[in-house]
């Protein structure tokens, strides 16, 4: 759970910085034309991070964070700055793998493979 807590803390800080308008990347957000959307993006980042934190909603949080950072990567493509959103996304997936491997690997073993039935 430690990697998950660290990721959620970083996402929450980033979200609060977007909400406050004091994000270190504010000039880049203006250049991208999304500065008017920062409160919405900051709120979404915090909400998705909280969903990711709690076990009952971690799968939904992982899905939403993947979509969020996937969109951020898409926006950054013309500026060749995809690593900015890609790094947190990779860390989110690594933390999810460490925390809940069953999302990625089928750990259940079934009996013998089902044989086809012919009539």
Phi and psi restraints in degrees (value plus and minus 20) as a CYANA .aco file:
   2 UNK   PHI     -81.0   -41.0
   2 UNK   PSI     -67.0   -27.0
   3 UNK   PHI     -79.6   -39.6
   3 UNK   PSI     -57.0   -17.0
   4 UNK   PHI     -84.5   -44.5
   4 UNK   PSI     -63.9   -23.9
   5 UNK   PHI     -81.9   -41.9
   5 UNK   PSI     -60.7   -20.7
   6 UNK   PHI     -84.9   -44.9
   6 UNK   PSI     -64.6   -24.6
   7 UNK   PHI     -82.5   -42.5
   7 UNK   PSI     -66.3   -26.3
   8 UNK   PHI     -83.3   -43.3
   8 UNK   PSI     -59.1   -19.1
   9 UNK   PHI     -82.7   -42.7
   9 UNK   PSI     -64.5   -24.5
  10 UNK   PHI     -84.9   -44.9
  10 UNK   PSI     -60.1   -20.1
  11 UNK   PHI     -86.7   -46.7
  11 UNK   PSI     -59.8   -19.8
  12 UNK   PHI     -84.5   -44.5
  12 UNK   PSI     -62.0   -22.0
  13 UNK   PHI     -82.7   -42.7
  13 UNK   PSI     -65.5   -25.5
  14 UNK   PHI     -81.1   -41.1
  14 UNK   PSI     -62.2   -22.2
  15 UNK   PHI     -83.2   -43.2
  15 UNK   PSI     -63.5   -23.5
  16 UNK   PHI     -87.1   -47.1
  16 UNK   PSI     -55.2   -15.2
  17 UNK   PHI     -85.6   -45.6
  17 UNK   PSI     -57.0   -17.0
  18 UNK   PHI     -86.9   -46.9
  18 UNK   PSI     -61.8   -21.8
  19 UNK   PHI     -82.8   -42.8
  19 UNK   PSI     -59.6   -19.6
  20 UNK   PHI     -98.6   -58.6
  20 UNK   PSI     -38.4     1.6
  21 UNK   PHI      61.4   101.4
  21 UNK   PSI      -8.8    31.2
  22 UNK   PHI    -129.6   -89.6
  22 UNK   PSI       8.6    48.6
  23 UNK   PHI     -89.6   -49.6
  23 UNK   PSI     119.6   159.6
  24 UNK   PHI     -79.9   -39.9
  24 UNK   PSI     -42.8    -2.8
  25 UNK   PHI    -117.4   -77.4
  25 UNK   PSI       0.0    40.0
  26 UNK   PHI     -78.9   -38.9
  26 UNK   PSI     -58.6   -18.6
  27 UNK   PHI     -86.7   -46.7
  27 UNK   PSI     -55.0   -15.0
  28 UNK   PHI     -88.8   -48.8
  28 UNK   PSI     -57.9   -17.9
  29 UNK   PHI     -83.4   -43.4
  29 UNK   PSI     -58.0   -18.0
  30 UNK   PHI     -83.9   -43.9
  30 UNK   PSI     -63.3   -23.3
  31 UNK   PHI     -82.0   -42.0
  31 UNK   PSI     -57.4   -17.4
  32 UNK   PHI     -93.9   -53.9
  32 UNK   PSI     -38.7     1.3
  33 UNK   PHI      63.8   103.8
  33 UNK   PSI      -0.5    39.5
  34 UNK   PHI    -132.4   -92.4
  34 UNK   PSI      -7.0    33.0
  35 UNK   PHI     -82.4   -42.4
  35 UNK   PSI     -49.3    -9.3
  36 UNK   PHI     -91.9   -51.9
  36 UNK   PSI     -38.5     1.5
  37 UNK   PHI    -115.4   -75.4
  37 UNK   PSI     -19.2    20.8
  38 UNK   PHI     -78.3   -38.3
  38 UNK   PSI     -60.7   -20.7
  39 UNK   PHI     -81.4   -41.4
  39 UNK   PSI     -59.9   -19.9
  40 UNK   PHI     -87.4   -47.4
  40 UNK   PSI     -65.2   -25.2
  41 UNK   PHI     -84.7   -44.7
  41 UNK   PSI     -61.0   -21.0
  42 UNK   PHI     -84.2   -44.2
  42 UNK   PSI     -63.2   -23.2
  43 UNK   PHI     -83.6   -43.6
  43 UNK   PSI     -63.0   -23.0
  44 UNK   PHI     -83.5   -43.5
  44 UNK   PSI     -61.8   -21.8
  45 UNK   PHI     -81.7   -41.7
  45 UNK   PSI     -62.6   -22.6
  46 UNK   PHI     -86.9   -46.9
  46 UNK   PSI     -65.6   -25.6
  47 UNK   PHI     -81.2   -41.2
  47 UNK   PSI     -66.5   -26.5
  48 UNK   PHI     -85.4   -45.4
  48 UNK   PSI     -56.6   -16.6
  49 UNK   PHI     -85.0   -45.0
  49 UNK   PSI     -60.6   -20.6
  50 UNK   PHI     -86.5   -46.5
  50 UNK   PSI     -59.2   -19.2
  51 UNK   PHI     -82.4   -42.4
  51 UNK   PSI     -58.1   -18.1
  52 UNK   PHI     -87.4   -47.4
  52 UNK   PSI     -51.3   -11.3
  53 UNK   PHI     -89.3   -49.3
  53 UNK   PSI     -62.9   -22.9
  54 UNK   PHI    -106.1   -66.1
  54 UNK   PSI     112.5   152.5
  55 UNK   PHI     -75.8   -35.8
  55 UNK   PSI     -56.5   -16.5
  56 UNK   PHI     -86.3   -46.3
  56 UNK   PSI     -45.9    -5.9
  57 UNK   PHI    -141.1  -101.1
  57 UNK   PSI      -6.6    33.4
  58 UNK   PHI     -83.6   -43.6
  58 UNK   PSI     -54.8   -14.8
  59 UNK   PHI     -85.9   -45.9
  59 UNK   PSI     -63.7   -23.7
  60 UNK   PHI     -83.7   -43.7
  60 UNK   PSI     -62.2   -22.2
  61 UNK   PHI     -81.5   -41.5
  61 UNK   PSI     -61.4   -21.4
  62 UNK   PHI     -82.6   -42.6
  62 UNK   PSI     -64.6   -24.6
  63 UNK   PHI     -82.2   -42.2
  63 UNK   PSI     -66.8   -26.8
  64 UNK   PHI     -88.7   -48.7
  64 UNK   PSI     -58.8   -18.8
  65 UNK   PHI     -86.1   -46.1
  65 UNK   PSI     -56.4   -16.4
  66 UNK   PHI     -83.6   -43.6
  66 UNK   PSI     -63.6   -23.6
  67 UNK   PHI     -85.3   -45.3
  67 UNK   PSI     -62.1   -22.1
  68 UNK   PHI     -80.5   -40.5
  68 UNK   PSI     -71.5   -31.5
  69 UNK   PHI     -95.5   -55.5
  69 UNK   PSI     -45.9    -5.9
  70 UNK   PHI     -83.8   -43.8
  70 UNK   PSI     -61.8   -21.8
  71 UNK   PHI     -84.6   -44.6
  71 UNK   PSI     -58.9   -18.9
  72 UNK   PHI     -84.3   -44.3
  72 UNK   PSI     -59.9   -19.9
  73 UNK   PHI     -82.9   -42.9
  73 UNK   PSI     -63.5   -23.5
  74 UNK   PHI     -81.7   -41.7
  74 UNK   PSI     -59.7   -19.7
  75 UNK   PHI     -87.6   -47.6
  75 UNK   PSI     -53.3   -13.3
  76 UNK   PHI    -102.1   -62.1
  76 UNK   PSI     -30.6     9.4
  77 UNK   PHI     -75.2   -35.2
  77 UNK   PSI     -66.9   -26.9
  78 UNK   PHI     -83.7   -43.7
  78 UNK   PSI     -41.2    -1.2
  79 UNK   PHI    -118.4   -78.4
  79 UNK   PSI     -18.8    21.2
  80 UNK   PHI      34.3    74.3
  80 UNK   PSI      21.0    61.0
  81 UNK   PHI    -143.8  -103.8
  81 UNK   PSI      18.1    58.1
  82 UNK   PHI     -87.4   -47.4
  82 UNK   PSI     -43.1    -3.1
  83 UNK   PHI     -84.3   -44.3
  83 UNK   PSI     -49.8    -9.8
  84 UNK   PHI     -75.2   -35.2
  84 UNK   PSI     -74.8   -34.8
  85 UNK   PHI    -103.6   -63.6
  85 UNK   PSI     -39.0     1.0
  86 UNK   PHI     -91.9   -51.9
  86 UNK   PSI     -55.6   -15.6
  87 UNK   PHI     -82.9   -42.9
  87 UNK   PSI     -70.5   -30.5
  88 UNK   PHI     -81.0   -41.0
  88 UNK   PSI     -55.9   -15.9
  89 UNK   PHI     -83.4   -43.4
  89 UNK   PSI     -63.5   -23.5
  90 UNK   PHI     -83.5   -43.5
  90 UNK   PSI     -62.1   -22.1
  91 UNK   PHI     -84.9   -44.9
  91 UNK   PSI     -57.3   -17.3
  92 UNK   PHI     -81.9   -41.9
  92 UNK   PSI     -65.1   -25.1
  93 UNK   PHI     -88.0   -48.0
  93 UNK   PSI     -58.5   -18.5
  94 UNK   PHI     -84.0   -44.0
  94 UNK   PSI     -65.5   -25.5
  95 UNK   PHI     -82.3   -42.3
  95 UNK   PSI     -58.9   -18.9
  96 UNK   PHI     -85.6   -45.6
  96 UNK   PSI     -58.0   -18.0
  97 UNK   PHI     -86.2   -46.2
  97 UNK   PSI     -62.8   -22.8
  98 UNK   PHI     -84.3   -44.3
  98 UNK   PSI     -61.0   -21.0
  99 UNK   PHI     -96.5   -56.5
  99 UNK   PSI     -60.9   -20.9
 100 UNK   PHI    -165.3  -125.3
 100 UNK   PSI      60.5   100.5
 101 UNK   PHI     -82.9   -42.9
 101 UNK   PSI     -42.8    -2.8
 102 UNK   PHI     -84.2   -44.2
 102 UNK   PSI     -37.0     3.0
 103 UNK   PHI     -89.2   -49.2
 103 UNK   PSI     -45.9    -5.9
 104 UNK   PHI    -132.7   -92.7
 104 UNK   PSI     -50.7   -10.7
 105 UNK   PHI    -147.3  -107.3
 105 UNK   PSI     111.1   151.1
 106 UNK   PHI     -95.1   -55.1
 106 UNK   PSI      86.4   126.4
 107 UNK   PHI    -112.8   -72.8
 107 UNK   PSI     -28.5    11.5
 108 UNK   PHI    -101.6   -61.6
 108 UNK   PSI     115.2   155.2
 109 UNK   PHI    -125.2   -85.2
 109 UNK   PSI     108.4   148.4
 110 UNK   PHI    -118.4   -78.4
 110 UNK   PSI     145.0   185.0
 111 UNK   PHI     -82.9   -42.9
 111 UNK   PSI    -178.0  -138.0
 112 UNK   PHI     -79.1   -39.1
 112 UNK   PSI     131.5   171.5
 113 UNK   PHI     -80.5   -40.5
 113 UNK   PSI     121.2   161.2
 114 UNK   PHI     -86.1   -46.1
 114 UNK   PSI     112.8   152.8
 115 UNK   PHI    -111.4   -71.4
 115 UNK   PSI     118.8   158.8
 116 UNK   PHI     -86.0   -46.0
 116 UNK   PSI     121.8   161.8
 117 UNK   PHI    -117.8   -77.8
 117 UNK   PSI     105.9   145.9
 118 UNK   PHI    -129.1   -89.1
 118 UNK   PSI     116.9   156.9
